[in-house]
């Protein structure tokens, strides 16, 4: 399964202030639609909901899901949430999403706390590791062993230290009892070309990673070389 790339960095590249991104589904819907349309190769679309973990807003949540559905067609819509203080509260306003994705959590314990507080039929989760460990000291394998006891349908690694490192972390979670997600970044502390990203995606598939997408800096050009 191919996911889309980074909504936030795509919007910043279009000139939007990072501080304004959370309200763009209401204030600049055409920009959101433009980014969604660019990921025509993906098997799912991720709504522009990441920032709601810091500033829950039901009107923004509803607008973001509606915009994603407008482009998605019969593809599932994913509601992404960051490790903000209000992640569980924001999740309650995103029940209409097909999949709820908690991503970029650096502490496994924080992720587990949120997972225990939410109810959704399909929940995914990814952790951002640094030098092979979460901020609270868990390796990818140890993280997988903990998350497999929760309701998550799929888990994996995203963002982190870059393309190779995040791929290695995701591969280390394969075989733990759930489909594994890998969403490396290509533009935070590193720059990965579309060709390098595609080569890494091929190695992820060969290793058994089931769901591949992109985090910061990953564009439609990167994913166009990944899609079959």
Buried (B, 14 or more C-beta within 10 A) or exposed (E): BBBBBBBBBBBBEEEBEEEEBBBBBBBBBEBBBBBBEBBBBBBBBBBBBBBBBBEBBEEBBBBBBBBBBBBBEEBBBBBBBBBBEBBBBBBBBBBEBBBBBBBBBBBBEBBBEBBEEBEBEBBBBBBBBEEBBBBEEBBBBBBBBBBEEBBBBBBBBBBBBBBBBBBBBBBBBBEBEBBBBBBBBBBBEBEBEBEBBBBBBEBBEEBEBBBBBBBBBBBBBBBBBBBE
